[in-house]
Amino acid sequence: MERTLVLLKPDCVQRRLMGEVIGRFERKGLNVIAMKMLQVTPDLAKKHYAEHVSKPFYPNLEQFITASPIVALVVEGLEAIRVVREMLGATSGLKAAPGTIRGDFSSSRQMNLVHASDGPEASAREIELYFSQDQIFAYEPTLKPWFRADDEA
């Protein structure tokens, strides 16, 4: 099983799309194994977006991500990182394919509703920023036999 961090950004929360987005992950057969609402502080934003802090667009990014509460999730499943990112669609909602979360609900590059880790290293680092180990609850759903064959793990 693979894990990824997902952040429902301030625009997702303010537009009341949280349930829609989480429901899509659940309907895909992914497990939400941790979830909490929080206010991102400037310090947390700098840690999360460390590679962007020196870039000219960073002040606007920090202002956006700290403007309203977010919902942080840890999502688990087979190839979860790739699957979640494909479900999100292209970074810009204007370029995201219909049927993806951003393609269906976003028309902006920055206000694109959701963040998801882009690889295993980023996922491990980002999950640690938002959750302690005692806040993560891995489980096997009783419906597992109806989502994938036994030989698929």
C-alpha atoms as one frame of an Amber mdcrd trajectory, in Angstrom:
protein
   0.000   0.000   0.000   1.151   3.502  -0.796   0.261   6.681   1.111  -0.052
  10.263  -0.062  -0.838  13.567   1.569  -3.827  15.440   0.196  -4.697  18.991
   1.192  -8.129  20.391   0.476  -7.048  23.989   0.031  -8.872  27.111   1.251
 -10.853  27.455  -1.985 -12.090  23.860  -1.674 -13.192  24.480   1.927 -14.798
  27.864   1.184 -16.635  26.517  -1.861 -17.958  23.579   0.200 -16.456  20.947
  -2.104 -14.798  18.893   0.642 -17.348  16.072   0.626 -17.342  15.895  -3.173
 -13.560  15.540  -3.315 -13.296  13.043  -0.448 -16.189  11.065  -1.942 -14.325
  10.707  -5.232 -11.327   9.196  -3.431 -13.560   6.814  -1.505 -15.516   5.768
  -4.592 -12.188   4.990  -6.298 -11.470   2.508  -3.493  -8.815   4.573  -1.718
  -8.782   4.658   2.098  -8.760   7.894   4.036  -6.600   6.881   7.017  -6.122
  10.328   8.597  -8.018  13.600   8.359  -8.125  16.930  10.172  -9.074  20.546
   9.617  -6.452  23.132  10.469  -5.281  26.645   9.783  -1.929  26.677   7.954
   0.454  29.105   9.622   3.112  31.052   7.719   5.734  28.811   9.375   4.018
  25.608   8.209   3.559  27.076   4.727   7.305  27.793   4.528   8.098  24.192
   5.543   5.570  22.695   3.149   6.561  24.856   0.181  10.290  25.078   1.085
  11.382  24.751  -2.551   9.275  27.773  -3.530  10.036  30.233  -0.693  12.608
  32.197  -2.721  10.457  32.365  -5.861   8.592  35.560  -6.794   5.164  33.915
  -6.572   5.688  32.585  -3.028   4.172  35.534  -1.095   0.870  35.098  -2.958
   0.986  31.334  -2.391   1.532  31.805   1.346  -1.236  34.414   1.534  -3.616
  31.996  -0.210  -2.811  28.831   1.781  -3.048  30.690   5.126  -6.252  32.594
   4.276  -8.733  29.993   5.464  -8.771  26.549   7.083  -7.755  23.527   5.047
  -8.467  19.822   5.433  -5.431  17.537   5.468  -5.823  13.866   4.577  -3.629
  10.822   4.324  -4.955   8.621   1.549  -3.812   5.026   1.147  -4.153   2.528
  -1.687  -2.402   0.750  -4.503  -0.353   3.316  -6.454  -2.105   6.017  -4.398
   0.309   8.816  -5.351  -0.182   8.368  -9.103  -3.893   7.590  -8.837  -4.680
  10.662  -6.715  -2.643  12.996  -8.942  -4.415  11.684 -12.045  -7.759  12.191
 -10.323  -6.798  15.816  -9.616  -5.849  16.623 -13.212  -3.448  19.266 -14.503
  -2.332  21.975 -12.065  -4.287  24.648 -13.923  -8.006  24.064 -13.838  -8.158
  25.609 -17.313  -5.936  22.803 -18.646  -7.311  19.937 -16.557  -9.384  17.341
 -18.361 -13.120  17.115 -17.731 -13.821  14.356 -15.230 -10.861  15.298 -13.063
 -11.402  17.237  -9.841  -9.700  20.361 -11.181 -11.227  19.932 -14.622 -14.695
  19.819 -13.140 -14.381  22.499 -10.444 -11.419  24.846 -11.060 -10.600  27.582
 -13.535  -7.365  28.774 -11.931  -3.734  27.719 -11.584  -3.381  28.777  -7.947
  -6.940  28.224  -6.775  -6.931  24.626  -7.915  -8.675  23.170  -4.864  -6.349
  20.320  -3.905  -2.674  19.541  -3.283  -1.304  15.996  -3.483   2.243  14.767
  -2.935   4.182  14.248  -6.162   6.291  11.235  -5.166   7.157   8.841  -2.330
   9.789  11.104  -0.741   7.527  14.165  -0.854   4.664  12.094   0.506   6.660
  10.901   3.530   7.978  14.416   4.239   4.590  16.094   3.837   2.653  13.537
   5.883   5.114  14.107   8.725   4.468  17.877   8.567   0.735  17.438   9.145
   0.301  14.193  11.125   2.009  12.317  13.926   2.025   8.517  13.698  -0.676
   8.243  16.375  -3.039  10.260  14.157  -2.895   7.762  11.267  -5.298   4.825
  11.348  -4.640   2.274   8.624  -7.422  -0.260   8.237  -8.659  -2.796   5.737
 -12.204  -2.098   4.599 -14.614  -4.989   4.676 -15.461  -4.142   1.056 -11.864
  -4.798  -0.117 -12.796  -7.994  -2.034 -15.144  -5.890  -4.163 -12.488  -3.310
  -5.132  -9.652  -5.572  -6.354  -8.696  -9.211  -6.775  -6.799 -11.027  -4.008
  -3.634 -11.227  -6.120  -3.537  -7.407  -6.458  -2.417  -7.029  -2.803
